[in-house]
Every structure is written in C-alpha cells, then in structure tokens.
Amino acid sequence: MNKNKTLRFLAVPTLALGALALSATSAMAHDGAEHYQSTLGQINGSSASGTITVDVTGNQAHAVLKVSGLAPTFNDAPYPHVQHIHGGAEGVCPAPGADANGDGVISTTEGNPSYGEIVTTLSTSGDTSPAAGLDLKVAGQGASYTVDRTFELNPETKAALEAGTAVVVVHGLDPATLSKEAQAAKSDLVPSLPLAATSPALCGTLQAGQMAMPVGGADTGFTEGTTNDAGALALGGGLVLAAAAAGTYVVRRRNGSAA
C-alpha cells in the first residue's frame, strides 16, 4: 500500500472518533437533566469531608452524598448523622460570627439565618420530607458512608436549587472536640440529646453545573478527581476533527503533486 492510501485510511477513523466525541458532547448537553454539586466544608471544628451531587429531571431528583471523617460512635454504637437540604434563606454556610452565645459551637438554630429551614431530608431510606429531619433510624451511620437516593422533588427544594440558595448540612459532632460549656449543653432541637448530636459538621451550597466525568482507577465510593466534562470533550473532539482535516489536506496536496 502506498503512502497516499495509508493516509486516507488514517483520516477516516480519526474523523469517526471526532464525530463520536462531538456526539457524546451533544448528548450530555441535551440529556434533559439539571446538575448541581457541592464540596462540603468543615464547620464547628469538624475534621470531616464530603461531596454531593443532585441531578434533577422533571420532578425527580437523584442525590449522591459521600462523607468521611465524621464522628464515628455515639453511646457505643455507630453515630447517627442526619443530613438535609436547607433553603429559603441566604443560601450560604454560617460564618464563625453566627455563634451568638459564644460557646464555640454554631448550633443548628444559630446557623438557620444563613441556610434556612429543612426542605429535603437526605435520609438513607423512606421519607425525604422535612418531617424525617430528626429521624435517627434513617440517618447516615458512622464515620464514613454514602447516601444514594432517587426521590420526588418538592416545590420548596426545586425553588431553592434554581435560586442557588439550597444548602446541604450534615449534622453530628464529636463532643470531645467541644468546649466544656458546649459539652454540657443540650441540643437546641432535641433537648434529650447533647448539643453535639444535632449541630452542623459539614456544610455546602449546591451550585448548578454540568455532570463531571470521573477519572482515576476503579470506583472506591469516593471520587479521586474530576475533569471538565462537556467542555473538555468538545475541545478534544474539535482537535481531533482539526487533525483529521489537516490529514485530508495533506492527502489531497500529495495527490495533486503526484498528478
């Protein structure tokens, strides 16, 4: 096979690869879903970390919450961590100045002006309404866990997401990390529990964006990293097509020279 024919055969799969990349980009851009995500930040001296994604299609939401480093045990059992989407307020996580009584802990009530009331409970099963907000039986358990739920989106949560004021809060602190005053205090929500049990440990505002493409090895339950999704794919497709066009031009020029 001569060089001209070889170049022709190389150009064809290159063009096909570019078309495939652009087709995938188009599908991602028009999948009909609205994507929201947040990297959760530490609050109240917590050493935890977490991420959440919420994909909305119509009135259905698919939420994936992954956390680690939370307080592991409570009364010699796995620590029950309740978590929610809050809304209807400023749409931010509370700053240290929100600690109105100066005990070193921003309680749920003290943080309320920043993130608002519960609009969805990110329960492990069953009810996702605000009514399940303090149900420890459907709370996350232990130091690390994943909540992966599909549920019907209520109007309050949908409005908060669209307004950019939806905030995810994971509750439950290690009492040993608190001041003596805070260790002795009762929960502002459930007086039969200590303040630590219901105070925020992680917080993050859900922001609109495109679905991220995972990179790295096999899925271990936590994302190793992300790459710029549709934009990177479109750029890659464009570069492939540009390279293919250049290859075709070379073939034609060489053919013209051989004539």
C-alpha positions as CSV (number, residue, x, y, z in Angstrom):
1,M,0.0,0.0,0.0
2,N,1.5,3.4,-1.0
3,K,1.7,6.5,1.4
4,N,-1.4,8.2,-0.1
5,K,-3.6,5.2,0.6
6,T,-2.2,4.9,4.1
7,L,-3.0,8.5,4.9
8,R,-6.5,8.1,3.5
9,F,-7.2,5.1,5.9
10,L,-5.8,7.1,8.9
11,A,-8.0,10.1,8.2
12,V,-11.2,8.0,8.2
13,P,-11.1,6.6,11.8
14,T,-9.8,9.9,13.0
15,L,-12.9,11.7,11.6
16,A,-15.1,9.0,13.1
17,L,-13.5,9.5,16.5
18,G,-14.1,13.2,16.3
19,A,-17.7,12.7,15.3
20,L,-18.2,10.3,18.2
21,A,-16.7,12.8,20.7
22,L,-19.0,15.6,19.4
23,S,-22.0,13.3,19.5
24,A,-21.3,12.4,23.2
25,T,-20.9,16.1,24.0
26,S,-24.3,16.8,22.4
27,A,-25.9,14.0,24.3
28,M,-24.5,15.3,27.6
29,A,-25.6,18.9,26.9
30,H,-29.2,17.8,26.0
31,D,-29.8,14.9,28.5
32,G,-32.7,16.9,30.0
33,A,-31.2,16.9,33.5
34,E,-30.2,19.8,35.7
35,H,-27.0,19.1,37.6
36,Y,-26.0,20.5,41.0
37,Q,-23.0,19.8,43.2
38,S,-21.1,20.9,46.2
39,T,-17.9,20.1,48.1
40,L,-18.9,20.2,51.7
41,G,-16.8,22.4,54.1
42,Q,-15.9,21.7,57.7
43,I,-17.8,23.6,60.4
44,N,-17.6,23.7,64.2
45,G,-14.1,22.3,64.2
46,S,-15.1,19.1,62.3
47,S,-12.4,17.2,60.6
48,A,-14.8,15.6,58.1
49,S,-15.1,16.0,54.3
50,G,-17.8,15.3,51.8
51,T,-19.3,15.8,48.3
52,I,-22.8,15.8,47.0
53,T,-24.3,15.8,43.5
54,V,-28.0,16.3,42.8
55,D,-29.3,15.5,39.3
56,V,-32.9,16.8,38.6
57,T,-35.1,15.5,35.7
58,G,-38.6,16.9,35.8
59,N,-39.8,16.4,39.4
60,Q,-37.4,13.6,40.1
61,A,-34.0,14.1,41.9
62,H,-31.1,11.7,42.2
63,A,-28.8,12.7,45.1
64,V,-25.4,11.1,45.9
65,L,-23.9,12.2,49.2
66,K,-20.4,10.8,50.2
67,V,-18.9,11.7,53.5
68,S,-15.9,10.6,55.6
69,G,-14.1,11.6,58.8
70,L,-17.3,12.3,60.8
71,A,-17.7,11.3,64.5
72,P,-17.7,7.5,64.4
73,T,-19.6,6.4,67.5
74,F,-22.3,7.6,69.9
75,N,-23.2,5.7,73.1
76,D,-21.0,2.8,71.9
77,A,-22.9,2.5,68.6
78,P,-22.4,3.9,65.1
79,Y,-23.0,7.7,65.3
80,P,-26.3,8.6,63.5
81,H,-25.7,11.6,61.3
82,V,-28.8,13.4,60.0
83,Q,-28.4,15.5,56.8
84,H,-30.6,17.8,54.9
85,I,-31.0,20.2,52.0
86,H,-31.9,23.6,53.6
87,G,-33.4,26.5,51.7
88,G,-35.3,29.8,51.8
89,A,-32.6,31.9,53.4
90,E,-29.3,33.4,52.3
91,G,-28.0,30.2,50.7
92,V,-24.7,30.2,52.5
93,C,-22.9,28.4,55.3
94,P,-22.7,30.3,58.6
95,A,-19.6,32.2,59.4
96,P,-18.0,32.0,62.9
97,G,-19.8,35.1,64.0
98,A,-23.1,33.1,63.9
99,D,-22.1,31.6,67.3
100,A,-24.4,34.0,69.1
101,N,-23.9,32.7,72.7
102,G,-20.1,32.3,72.3
103,D,-19.9,28.7,73.4
104,G,-17.7,27.8,70.4
105,V,-20.4,25.9,68.5
106,I,-22.7,27.2,65.8
107,S,-25.9,25.3,66.6
108,T,-28.5,24.4,64.0
109,T,-30.7,27.3,65.2
110,E,-27.8,29.8,65.1
111,G,-27.0,28.7,61.5
112,N,-30.6,28.9,60.4
113,P,-30.5,32.5,59.1
114,S,-27.7,31.5,56.8
115,Y,-29.0,28.3,55.3
116,G,-32.7,28.3,56.2
117,E,-35.2,25.5,57.2
118,I,-35.0,21.9,56.1
119,V,-36.7,21.4,52.6
120,T,-35.5,17.8,52.0
121,T,-34.2,15.2,54.3
122,L,-31.3,13.2,52.8
123,S,-32.4,10.0,54.6
124,T,-30.9,6.6,53.8
125,S,-34.4,5.2,53.1
126,G,-38.1,6.1,53.2
127,D,-39.3,9.6,53.8
128,T,-37.3,12.5,52.4
129,S,-39.6,15.3,53.7
130,P,-38.7,17.7,56.5
131,A,-40.8,15.6,58.8
132,A,-38.0,13.0,58.7
133,G,-35.3,15.5,59.6
134,L,-34.6,14.2,63.1
135,D,-35.4,10.5,62.5
136,L,-32.2,8.8,63.6
137,K,-33.3,5.5,62.2
138,V,-32.8,6.8,58.6
139,A,-29.6,8.8,59.4
140,G,-26.2,8.1,58.0
141,Q,-24.3,5.8,60.3
142,G,-20.7,6.0,61.5
143,A,-17.7,8.0,60.2
144,S,-18.0,7.3,56.5
145,Y,-20.9,6.4,54.3
146,T,-22.8,7.1,51.1
147,V,-26.4,8.1,50.6
148,D,-27.6,7.4,47.1
149,R,-31.3,8.2,46.7
150,T,-33.8,9.0,43.9
151,F,-36.9,10.9,45.2
152,E,-39.7,13.2,44.2
153,L,-38.5,16.8,44.4
154,N,-40.9,19.1,46.3
155,P,-41.5,22.7,45.2
156,E,-39.5,24.2,48.0
157,T,-36.4,22.3,47.2
158,K,-36.7,22.9,43.5
159,A,-37.1,26.6,44.1
160,A,-34.0,26.7,46.3
161,L,-31.9,24.8,43.8
162,E,-33.0,27.1,41.0
163,A,-32.3,30.2,43.1
164,G,-28.9,29.0,44.2
165,T,-29.9,29.0,47.8
166,A,-30.0,25.3,48.5
167,V,-27.5,24.3,51.2
168,V,-26.6,20.8,52.3
169,V,-25.8,20.4,56.0
170,V,-24.6,17.2,57.7
171,H,-25.1,17.2,61.5
172,G,-23.3,15.5,64.4
173,L,-20.1,16.5,66.1
174,D,-17.6,14.6,68.4
175,P,-18.4,16.0,71.9
176,A,-14.8,15.6,72.9
177,T,-13.8,18.3,70.4
178,L,-16.1,20.9,72.0
179,S,-15.6,23.3,74.9
180,K,-16.7,22.2,78.4
181,E,-19.6,24.6,78.1
182,A,-20.7,23.1,74.8
183,Q,-20.2,19.5,76.0
184,A,-22.6,20.1,78.9
185,A,-25.2,21.9,76.7
186,K,-28.4,20.2,75.4
187,S,-29.4,20.2,71.8
188,D,-31.4,23.2,70.6
189,L,-33.6,20.8,68.6
190,V,-33.9,17.7,70.8
191,P,-33.3,18.5,74.4
192,S,-32.9,14.9,75.3
193,L,-29.7,14.8,73.2
194,P,-26.5,16.7,73.7
195,L,-25.8,19.8,71.6
196,A,-23.1,18.0,69.7
197,A,-25.6,15.4,68.3
198,T,-27.6,17.9,66.2
199,S,-25.0,20.7,65.5
200,P,-23.6,21.1,61.9
201,A,-20.4,19.3,61.0
202,L,-20.3,19.8,57.2
203,C,-22.0,22.4,55.0
204,G,-22.0,23.4,51.3
205,T,-24.1,25.4,48.9
206,L,-25.4,23.4,45.9
207,Q,-24.3,25.1,42.7
208,A,-25.5,24.5,39.2
209,G,-23.1,22.9,36.7
210,Q,-22.6,20.1,34.2
211,M,-22.1,16.5,35.1
212,A,-18.5,15.7,35.9
213,M,-16.6,12.8,34.3
214,P,-14.7,10.7,36.8
215,V,-11.0,10.0,36.3
216,G,-8.6,7.6,38.0
217,G,-8.9,4.0,39.0
218,A,-11.9,1.8,39.9
219,D,-14.7,3.4,41.9
220,T,-14.0,3.1,45.6
221,G,-17.0,5.1,46.7
222,F,-15.2,8.3,46.7
223,T,-14.1,10.4,43.6
224,E,-10.4,10.7,43.1
225,G,-10.8,13.7,40.8
226,T,-12.8,15.2,38.0
227,T,-12.2,16.7,34.6
228,N,-14.0,19.4,32.8
229,D,-16.8,17.4,31.3
230,A,-18.6,18.6,28.1
231,G,-16.2,21.5,27.5
232,A,-13.1,19.2,27.6
233,L,-14.8,16.6,25.4
234,A,-15.9,19.2,22.9
235,L,-12.3,20.6,22.8
236,G,-11.0,17.1,22.3
237,G,-13.5,16.4,19.5
238,G,-12.6,19.7,17.9
239,L,-8.9,19.0,18.0
240,V,-9.5,15.5,16.5
241,L,-11.5,16.9,13.7
242,A,-8.9,19.6,13.1
243,A,-6.2,17.0,12.9
244,A,-8.3,14.9,10.6
245,A,-8.9,17.9,8.3
246,A,-5.2,18.6,8.2
247,G,-4.6,14.9,7.3
248,T,-7.1,15.1,4.5
249,Y,-5.5,18.3,3.2
250,V,-2.1,16.5,3.2
251,V,-3.5,13.6,1.2
252,R,-5.1,15.9,-1.3
253,R,-2.0,18.0,-1.7
254,R,0.2,14.9,-2.2
255,N,-2.2,13.6,-4.7
256,G,-2.2,16.9,-6.5
257,S,1.6,16.8,-6.5
258,A,1.7,13.3,-7.9
259,A,-0.7,14.1,-10.7
